[in-house]
């Protein structure tokens, strides 16, 4: 089962240089519909999120999965 880490990009400045950090807010799972084998994505949030942009990445080897 494929899954991605769902993040929110957060922009900030360090010494006048704009940078972006990505904070984990959940996970995206690839699922298959019973009967039709149609693939869809299921999004599970760690907590309620008020964001205008979400970004999904493959899971990191550094951080253990929190499925």
PDB file of N, CA, C and O in Angstrom:
ATOM      1  N   UNK A   1       0.852  -1.175   0.000  1.00  0.00           N
ATOM      2  CA  UNK A   1       0.000   0.000   0.000  1.00  0.00           C
ATOM      3  C   UNK A   1       0.898   1.238   0.000  1.00  0.00           C
ATOM      4  O   UNK A   1       1.700   1.427   0.914  1.00  0.00           O
ATOM      5  N   UNK A   2       0.761   2.063  -1.009  1.00  0.00           N
ATOM      6  CA  UNK A   2       1.550   3.293  -1.099  1.00  0.00           C
ATOM      7  C   UNK A   2       0.982   4.349  -0.157  1.00  0.00           C
ATOM      8  O   UNK A   2      -0.234   4.481  -0.015  1.00  0.00           O
ATOM      9  N   UNK A   3       1.873   5.094   0.481  1.00  0.00           N
ATOM     10  CA  UNK A   3       1.413   6.219   1.300  1.00  0.00           C
ATOM     11  C   UNK A   3       2.439   7.342   1.252  1.00  0.00           C
ATOM     12  O   UNK A   3       3.618   7.130   0.968  1.00  0.00           O
ATOM     13  N   UNK A   4       1.948   8.540   1.539  1.00  0.00           N
ATOM     14  CA  UNK A   4       2.768   9.750   1.533  1.00  0.00           C
ATOM     15  C   UNK A   4       2.562  10.497   2.831  1.00  0.00           C
ATOM     16  O   UNK A   4       1.514  10.376   3.465  1.00  0.00           O
ATOM     17  N   UNK A   5       3.563  11.272   3.231  1.00  0.00           N
ATOM     18  CA  UNK A   5       3.451  12.144   4.392  1.00  0.00           C
ATOM     19  C   UNK A   5       2.832  13.457   3.932  1.00  0.00           C
ATOM     20  O   UNK A   5       3.339  14.084   3.002  1.00  0.00           O
ATOM     21  N   UNK A   6       1.754  13.877   4.564  1.00  0.00           N
ATOM     22  CA  UNK A   6       1.067  15.116   4.211  1.00  0.00           C
ATOM     23  C   UNK A   6       1.628  16.251   5.060  1.00  0.00           C
ATOM     24  O   UNK A   6       1.709  16.133   6.283  1.00  0.00           O
ATOM     25  N   UNK A   7       2.013  17.341   4.418  1.00  0.00           N
ATOM     26  CA  UNK A   7       2.647  18.449   5.117  1.00  0.00           C
ATOM     27  C   UNK A   7       2.013  19.783   4.757  1.00  0.00           C
ATOM     28  O   UNK A   7       1.275  19.894   3.778  1.00  0.00           O
ATOM     29  N   UNK A   8       2.315  20.794   5.567  1.00  0.00           N
ATOM     30  CA  UNK A   8       1.942  22.180   5.289  1.00  0.00           C
ATOM     31  C   UNK A   8       3.244  22.960   5.135  1.00  0.00           C
ATOM     32  O   UNK A   8       4.081  22.928   6.037  1.00  0.00           O
ATOM     33  N   UNK A   9       3.441  23.671   4.001  1.00  0.00           N
ATOM     34  CA  UNK A   9       4.649  24.470   3.856  1.00  0.00           C
ATOM     35  C   UNK A   9       4.565  25.723   4.718  1.00  0.00           C
ATOM     36  O   UNK A   9       3.539  26.402   4.739  1.00  0.00           O
ATOM     37  N   UNK A  10       5.663  26.029   5.440  1.00  0.00           N
ATOM     38  CA  UNK A  10       5.741  27.205   6.293  1.00  0.00           C
ATOM     39  C   UNK A  10       6.955  28.016   5.857  1.00  0.00           C
ATOM     40  O   UNK A  10       8.087  27.541   5.947  1.00  0.00           O
ATOM     41  N   UNK A  11       6.723  29.244   5.383  1.00  0.00           N
ATOM     42  CA  UNK A  11       7.810  30.105   4.916  1.00  0.00           C
ATOM     43  C   UNK A  11       8.317  30.972   6.057  1.00  0.00           C
ATOM     44  O   UNK A  11       7.537  31.446   6.883  1.00  0.00           O
ATOM     45  N   UNK A  12       9.654  31.181   6.099  1.00  0.00           N
ATOM     46  CA  UNK A  12      10.280  32.016   7.111  1.00  0.00           C
ATOM     47  C   UNK A  12      11.574  32.586   6.547  1.00  0.00           C
ATOM     48  O   UNK A  12      12.036  32.162   5.488  1.00  0.00           O
ATOM     49  N   UNK A  13      12.155  33.545   7.256  1.00  0.00           N
ATOM     50  CA  UNK A  13      13.408  34.176   6.808  1.00  0.00           C
ATOM     51  C   UNK A  13      14.533  33.897   7.784  1.00  0.00           C
ATOM     52  O   UNK A  13      14.341  33.930   8.999  1.00  0.00           O
ATOM     53  N   UNK A  14      15.714  33.621   7.238  1.00  0.00           N
ATOM     54  CA  UNK A  14      16.935  33.457   8.020  1.00  0.00           C
ATOM     55  C   UNK A  14      17.990  34.338   7.376  1.00  0.00           C
ATOM     56  O   UNK A  14      18.367  34.112   6.226  1.00  0.00           O
ATOM     57  N   UNK A  15      18.468  35.334   8.100  1.00  0.00           N
ATOM     58  CA  UNK A  15      19.474  36.269   7.583  1.00  0.00           C
ATOM     59  C   UNK A  15      19.053  36.879   6.241  1.00  0.00           C
ATOM     60  O   UNK A  15      19.873  37.020   5.333  1.00  0.00           O
ATOM     61  N   UNK A  16      17.779  37.237   6.124  1.00  0.00           N
ATOM     62  CA  UNK A  16      17.270  37.866   4.913  1.00  0.00           C
ATOM     63  C   UNK A  16      16.985  36.918   3.765  1.00  0.00           C
ATOM     64  O   UNK A  16      16.587  37.366   2.689  1.00  0.00           O
ATOM     65  N   UNK A  17      17.176  35.625   3.961  1.00  0.00           N
ATOM     66  CA  UNK A  17      16.922  34.628   2.917  1.00  0.00           C
ATOM     67  C   UNK A  17      15.638  33.875   3.265  1.00  0.00           C
ATOM     68  O   UNK A  17      15.509  33.326   4.359  1.00  0.00           O
ATOM     69  N   UNK A  18      14.676  33.855   2.311  1.00  0.00           N
ATOM     70  CA  UNK A  18      13.421  33.139   2.553  1.00  0.00           C
ATOM     71  C   UNK A  18      13.629  31.642   2.395  1.00  0.00           C
ATOM     72  O   UNK A  18      14.210  31.181   1.413  1.00  0.00           O
ATOM     73  N   UNK A  19      13.147  30.897   3.371  1.00  0.00           N
ATOM     74  CA  UNK A  19      13.239  29.436   3.347  1.00  0.00           C
ATOM     75  C   UNK A  19      11.860  28.851   3.588  1.00  0.00           C
ATOM     76  O   UNK A  19      10.948  29.552   4.025  1.00  0.00           O
ATOM     77  N   UNK A  20      11.711  27.570   3.302  1.00  0.00           N
ATOM     78  CA  UNK A  20      10.448  26.874   3.527  1.00  0.00           C
ATOM     79  C   UNK A  20      10.706  25.604   4.318  1.00  0.00           C
ATOM     80  O   UNK A  20      11.586  24.813   3.977  1.00  0.00           O
ATOM     81  N   UNK A  21       9.930  25.416   5.375  1.00  0.00           N
ATOM     82  CA  UNK A  21       9.954  24.172   6.150  1.00  0.00           C
ATOM     83  C   UNK A  21       8.616  23.476   5.904  1.00  0.00           C
ATOM     84  O   UNK A  21       7.621  24.132   5.595  1.00  0.00           O
ATOM     85  N   UNK A  22       8.592  22.166   6.038  1.00  0.00           N
ATOM     86  CA  UNK A  22       7.365  21.398   5.815  1.00  0.00           C
ATOM     87  C   UNK A  22       7.002  20.667   7.099  1.00  0.00           C
ATOM     88  O   UNK A  22       7.732  19.784   7.548  1.00  0.00           O
ATOM     89  N   UNK A  23       5.854  21.045   7.694  1.00  0.00           N
ATOM     90  CA  UNK A  23       5.399  20.439   8.943  1.00  0.00           C
ATOM     91  C   UNK A  23       4.374  19.349   8.660  1.00  0.00           C
ATOM     92  O   UNK A  23       3.407  19.568   7.932  1.00  0.00           O
ATOM     93  N   UNK A  24       4.592  18.189   9.236  1.00  0.00           N
ATOM     94  CA  UNK A  24       3.688  17.063   9.035  1.00  0.00           C
ATOM     95  C   UNK A  24       2.328  17.347   9.671  1.00  0.00           C
ATOM     96  O   UNK A  24       2.243  17.810  10.808  1.00  0.00           O
ATOM     97  N   UNK A  25       1.260  17.058   8.910  1.00  0.00           N
ATOM     98  CA  UNK A  25      -0.094  17.221   9.429  1.00  0.00           C
ATOM     99  C   UNK A  25      -0.935  15.961   9.236  1.00  0.00           C
ATOM    100  O   UNK A  25      -2.076  15.899   9.694  1.00  0.00           O
ATOM    101  N   UNK A  26      -0.372  14.951   8.556  1.00  0.00           N
ATOM    102  CA  UNK A  26      -1.128  13.726   8.344  1.00  0.00           C
ATOM    103  C   UNK A  26      -0.472  12.823   7.327  1.00  0.00           C
ATOM    104  O   UNK A  26       0.733  12.898   7.083  1.00  0.00           O
ATOM    105  N   UNK A  27      -1.303  11.952   6.728  1.00  0.00           N
ATOM    106  CA  UNK A  27      -0.799  10.989   5.751  1.00  0.00           C
ATOM    107  C   UNK A  27      -1.831  10.792   4.644  1.00  0.00           C
ATOM    108  O   UNK A  27      -3.031  10.973   4.851  1.00  0.00           O
ATOM    109  N   UNK A  28      -1.334  10.415   3.461  1.00  0.00           N
ATOM    110  CA  UNK A  28      -2.183  10.106   2.309  1.00  0.00           C
ATOM    111  C   UNK A  28      -1.940   8.642   1.959  1.00  0.00           C
ATOM    112  O   UNK A  28      -0.797   8.226   1.769  1.00  0.00           O
ATOM    113  N   UNK A  29      -3.018   7.862   1.875  1.00  0.00           N
ATOM    114  CA  UNK A  29      -2.911   6.439   1.582  1.00  0.00           C
ATOM    115  C   UNK A  29      -3.569   6.129   0.243  1.00  0.00           C
ATOM    116  O   UNK A  29      -4.641   6.647  -0.069  1.00  0.00           O
ATOM    117  N   UNK A  30      -2.921   5.286  -0.535  1.00  0.00           N
ATOM    118  CA  UNK A  30      -3.517   4.806  -1.788  1.00  0.00           C
ATOM    119  C   UNK A  30      -4.339   3.575  -1.449  1.00  0.00           C
ATOM    120  O   UNK A  30      -3.828   2.613  -0.877  1.00  0.00           O
ATOM    121  N   UNK A  31      -5.606   3.613  -1.804  1.00  0.00           N
ATOM    122  CA  UNK A  31      -6.525   2.509  -1.503  1.00  0.00           C
ATOM    123  C   UNK A  31      -7.158   2.002  -2.795  1.00  0.00           C
ATOM    124  O   UNK A  31      -7.118   2.679  -3.822  1.00  0.00           O
ATOM    125  N   UNK A  32      -7.737   0.820  -2.735  1.00  0.00           N
ATOM    126  CA  UNK A  32      -8.416   0.224  -3.878  1.00  0.00           C
ATOM    127  C   UNK A  32      -9.859  -0.073  -3.498  1.00  0.00           C
ATOM    128  O   UNK A  32     -10.130  -0.691  -2.469  1.00  0.00           O
ATOM    129  N   UNK A  33     -10.780   0.377  -4.343  1.00  0.00           N
ATOM    130  CA  UNK A  33     -12.204   0.176  -4.100  1.00  0.00           C
ATOM    131  C   UNK A  33     -12.562  -1.291  -4.332  1.00  0.00           C
ATOM    132  O   UNK A  33     -12.191  -1.875  -5.350  1.00  0.00           O
ATOM    133  N   UNK A  34     -13.283  -1.878  -3.383  1.00  0.00           N
ATOM    134  CA  UNK A  34     -13.705  -3.278  -3.523  1.00  0.00           C
ATOM    135  C   UNK A  34     -14.630  -3.450  -4.718  1.00  0.00           C
ATOM    136  O   UNK A  34     -15.491  -2.608  -4.970  1.00  0.00           O
ATOM    137  N   UNK A  35     -14.454  -4.523  -5.439  1.00  0.00           N
ATOM    138  CA  UNK A  35     -15.329  -4.829  -6.558  1.00  0.00           C
ATOM    139  C   UNK A  35     -14.848  -4.282  -7.887  1.00  0.00           C
ATOM    140  O   UNK A  35     -14.899  -4.982  -8.899  1.00  0.00           O
ATOM    141  N   UNK A  36     -14.377  -3.030  -7.902  1.00  0.00           N
ATOM    142  CA  UNK A  36     -13.976  -2.413  -9.175  1.00  0.00           C
ATOM    143  C   UNK A  36     -12.468  -2.271  -9.304  1.00  0.00           C
ATOM    144  O   UNK A  36     -11.968  -1.994 -10.394  1.00  0.00           O
ATOM    145  N   UNK A  37     -11.735  -2.456  -8.213  1.00  0.00           N
ATOM    146  CA  UNK A  37     -10.282  -2.261  -8.181  1.00  0.00           C
ATOM    147  C   UNK A  37      -9.875  -0.853  -8.588  1.00  0.00           C
ATOM    148  O   UNK A  37      -8.736  -0.638  -9.003  1.00  0.00           O
ATOM    149  N   UNK A  38     -10.787   0.111  -8.476  1.00  0.00           N
ATOM    150  CA  UNK A  38     -10.485   1.519  -8.764  1.00  0.00           C
ATOM    151  C   UNK A  38      -9.621   2.078  -7.641  1.00  0.00           C
ATOM    152  O   UNK A  38      -9.925   1.871  -6.466  1.00  0.00           O
ATOM    153  N   UNK A  39      -8.550   2.782  -7.989  1.00  0.00           N
ATOM    154  CA  UNK A  39      -7.636   3.356  -7.012  1.00  0.00           C
ATOM    155  C   UNK A  39      -8.101   4.748  -6.601  1.00  0.00           C
ATOM    156  O   UNK A  39      -8.519   5.545  -7.441  1.00  0.00           O
ATOM    157  N   UNK A  40      -8.023   5.037  -5.290  1.00  0.00           N
ATOM    158  CA  UNK A  40      -8.344   6.375  -4.794  1.00  0.00           C
ATOM    159  C   UNK A  40      -7.399   6.712  -3.658  1.00  0.00           C
ATOM    160  O   UNK A  40      -6.703   5.833  -3.149  1.00  0.00           O
ATOM    161  N   UNK A  41      -7.365   7.976  -3.252  1.00  0.00           N
ATOM    162  CA  UNK A  41      -6.513   8.436  -2.164  1.00  0.00           C
ATOM    163  C   UNK A  41      -7.352   8.738  -0.932  1.00  0.00           C
ATOM    164  O   UNK A  41      -8.400   9.377  -1.029  1.00  0.00           O
ATOM    165  N   UNK A  42      -6.893   8.279   0.221  1.00  0.00           N
ATOM    166  CA  UNK A  42      -7.545   8.568   1.494  1.00  0.00           C
ATOM    167  C   UNK A  42      -6.601   9.457   2.305  1.00  0.00           C
ATOM    168  O   UNK A  42      -5.429   9.125   2.482  1.00  0.00           O
ATOM    169  N   UNK A  43      -7.113  10.581   2.795  1.00  0.00           N
ATOM    170  CA  UNK A  43      -6.299  11.525   3.567  1.00  0.00           C
ATOM    171  C   UNK A  43      -6.700  11.430   5.031  1.00  0.00           C
ATOM    172  O   UNK A  43      -7.878  11.540   5.370  1.00  0.00           O
ATOM    173  N   UNK A  44      -5.708  11.223   5.900  1.00  0.00           N
ATOM    174  CA  UNK A  44      -5.949  11.173   7.336  1.00  0.00           C
ATOM    175  C   UNK A  44      -5.120  12.272   7.990  1.00  0.00           C
ATOM    176  O   UNK A  44      -3.893  12.282   7.885  1.00  0.00           O
ATOM    177  N   UNK A  45      -5.799  13.196   8.664  1.00  0.00           N
ATOM    178  CA  UNK A  45      -5.128  14.309   9.335  1.00  0.00           C
ATOM    179  C   UNK A  45      -4.804  13.934  10.773  1.00  0.00           C
ATOM    180  O   UNK A  45      -5.586  13.253  11.436  1.00  0.00           O
ATOM    181  N   UNK A  46      -3.632  14.388  11.260  1.00  0.00           N
ATOM    182  CA  UNK A  46      -3.243  14.159  12.654  1.00  0.00           C
ATOM    183  C   UNK A  46      -4.076  15.016  13.605  1.00  0.00           C
ATOM    184  O   UNK A  46      -4.264  14.657  14.768  1.00  0.00           O
ATOM    185  N   UNK A  47      -4.577  16.154  13.104  1.00  0.00           N
ATOM    186  CA  UNK A  47      -5.365  17.094  13.895  1.00  0.00           C
ATOM    187  C   UNK A  47      -6.062  18.028  12.904  1.00  0.00           C
ATOM    188  O   UNK A  47      -5.670  18.061  11.737  1.00  0.00           O
ATOM    189  N   UNK A  48      -7.084  18.792  13.324  1.00  0.00           N
ATOM    190  CA  UNK A  48      -7.735  19.719  12.393  1.00  0.00           C
ATOM    191  C   UNK A  48      -6.723  20.721  11.835  1.00  0.00           C
ATOM    192  O   UNK A  48      -5.915  21.277  12.579  1.00  0.00           O
ATOM    193  N   UNK A  49      -6.773  20.945  10.522  1.00  0.00           N
ATOM    194  CA  UNK A  49      -5.797  21.810   9.861  1.00  0.00           C
ATOM    195  C   UNK A  49      -6.529  22.952   9.169  1.00  0.00           C
ATOM    196  O   UNK A  49      -7.485  22.719   8.428  1.00  0.00           O
ATOM    197  N   UNK A  50      -6.090  24.176   9.404  1.00  0.00           N
ATOM    198  CA  UNK A  50      -6.606  25.342   8.692  1.00  0.00           C
ATOM    199  C   UNK A  50      -5.503  25.848   7.786  1.00  0.00           C
ATOM    200  O   UNK A  50      -4.723  26.714   8.181  1.00  0.00           O
ATOM    201  N   UNK A  51      -5.427  25.318   6.575  1.00  0.00           N
ATOM    202  CA  UNK A  51      -4.347  25.680   5.659  1.00  0.00           C
ATOM    203  C   UNK A  51      -4.906  25.845   4.256  1.00  0.00           C
ATOM    204  O   UNK A  51      -5.929  25.254   3.910  1.00  0.00           O
ATOM    205  N   UNK A  52      -4.228  26.650   3.452  1.00  0.00           N
ATOM    206  CA  UNK A  52      -4.650  26.834   2.058  1.00  0.00           C
ATOM    207  C   UNK A  52      -3.860  25.948   1.107  1.00  0.00           C
ATOM    208  O   UNK A  52      -4.207  25.834  -0.069  1.00  0.00           O
ATOM    209  N   UNK A  53      -2.794  25.316   1.609  1.00  0.00           N
ATOM    210  CA  UNK A  53      -1.984  24.447   0.760  1.00  0.00           C
ATOM    211  C   UNK A  53      -1.480  23.271   1.584  1.00  0.00           C
ATOM    212  O   UNK A  53      -0.968  23.450   2.689  1.00  0.00           O
ATOM    213  N   UNK A  54      -1.628  22.062   1.037  1.00  0.00           N
ATOM    214  CA  UNK A  54      -1.091  20.848   1.643  1.00  0.00           C
ATOM    215  C   UNK A  54      -0.168  20.206   0.625  1.00  0.00           C
ATOM    216  O   UNK A  54      -0.448  20.253  -0.573  1.00  0.00           O
ATOM    217  N   UNK A  55       0.933  19.602   1.078  1.00  0.00           N
ATOM    218  CA  UNK A  55       1.918  18.984   0.201  1.00  0.00           C
ATOM    219  C   UNK A  55       2.181  17.568   0.695  1.00  0.00           C
ATOM    220  O   UNK A  55       2.411  17.371   1.889  1.00  0.00           O
ATOM    221  N   UNK A  56       2.153  16.571  -0.196  1.00  0.00           N
ATOM    222  CA  UNK A  56       2.406  15.181   0.173  1.00  0.00           C
ATOM    223  C   UNK A  56       3.763  14.733  -0.358  1.00  0.00           C
ATOM    224  O   UNK A  56       4.098  14.975  -1.518  1.00  0.00           O
ATOM    225  N   UNK A  57       4.544  14.075   0.508  1.00  0.00           N
ATOM    226  CA  UNK A  57       5.865  13.553   0.156  1.00  0.00           C
ATOM    227  C   UNK A  57       5.907  12.060   0.441  1.00  0.00           C
ATOM    228  O   UNK A  57       5.163  11.575   1.293  1.00  0.00           O
ATOM    229  N   UNK A  58       6.770  11.318  -0.264  1.00  0.00           N
ATOM    230  CA  UNK A  58       6.984   9.919   0.130  1.00  0.00           C
ATOM    231  C   UNK A  58       7.483   9.896   1.579  1.00  0.00           C
ATOM    232  O   UNK A  58       8.120  10.855   2.015  1.00  0.00           O
ATOM    233  N   UNK A  59       7.211   8.831   2.329  1.00  0.00           N
ATOM    234  CA  UNK A  59       7.621   8.802   3.726  1.00  0.00           C
ATOM    235  C   UNK A  59       9.135   8.892   3.882  1.00  0.00           C
ATOM    236  O   UNK A  59       9.888   8.366   3.063  1.00  0.00           O
ATOM    237  N   UNK A  60       9.565   9.562   4.940  1.00  0.00           N
ATOM    238  CA  UNK A  60      10.985   9.735   5.229  1.00  0.00           C
ATOM    239  C   UNK A  60      11.528   8.498   5.935  1.00  0.00           C
ATOM    240  O   UNK A  60      10.842   7.903   6.766  1.00  0.00           O
ATOM    241  N   UNK A  61      12.728   8.121   5.614  1.00  0.00           N
ATOM    242  CA  UNK A  61      13.378   6.992   6.306  1.00  0.00           C
ATOM    243  C   UNK A  61      13.832   7.417   7.700  1.00  0.00           C
ATOM    244  O   UNK A  61      14.050   6.566   8.563  1.00  0.00           O
ATOM    245  N   UNK A  62      13.980   8.747   7.936  1.00  0.00           N
ATOM    246  CA  UNK A  62      14.472   9.265   9.211  1.00  0.00           C
ATOM    247  C   UNK A  62      13.419   9.206  10.309  1.00  0.00           C
ATOM    248  O   UNK A  62      13.745   8.995  11.477  1.00  0.00           O
ATOM    249  N   UNK A  63      12.137   9.397   9.930  1.00  0.00           N
ATOM    250  CA  UNK A  63      11.054   9.484  10.910  1.00  0.00           C
ATOM    251  C   UNK A  63      10.184   8.236  10.792  1.00  0.00           C
ATOM    252  O   UNK A  63       9.675   7.956   9.707  1.00  0.00           O
ATOM    253  N   UNK A  64       9.999   7.479  11.871  1.00  0.00           N
ATOM    254  CA  UNK A  64       9.148   6.286  11.788  1.00  0.00           C
ATOM    255  C   UNK A  64       7.716   6.657  11.439  1.00  0.00           C
ATOM    256  O   UNK A  64       7.228   7.715  11.837  1.00  0.00           O
ATOM    257  N   UNK A  65       7.041   5.785  10.692  1.00  0.00           N
ATOM    258  CA  UNK A  65       5.646   6.028  10.294  1.00  0.00           C
ATOM    259  C   UNK A  65       4.749   6.033  11.518  1.00  0.00           C
ATOM    260  O   UNK A  65       4.961   5.295  12.481  1.00  0.00           O
ATOM    261  N   UNK A  66       3.724   6.904  11.447  1.00  0.00           N
ATOM    262  CA  UNK A  66       2.737   6.977  12.520  1.00  0.00           C
ATOM    263  C   UNK A  66       1.393   6.602  11.949  1.00  0.00           C
ATOM    264  O   UNK A  66       0.453   7.392  12.036  1.00  0.00           O
ATOM    265  N   UNK A  67       1.267   5.415  11.361  1.00  0.00           N
ATOM    266  CA  UNK A  67       0.009   4.974  10.705  1.00  0.00           C
ATOM    267  C   UNK A  67      -1.058   4.710  11.712  1.00  0.00           C
ATOM    268  O   UNK A  67      -2.172   4.334  11.346  1.00  0.00           O
TER     269      UNK A  67
END
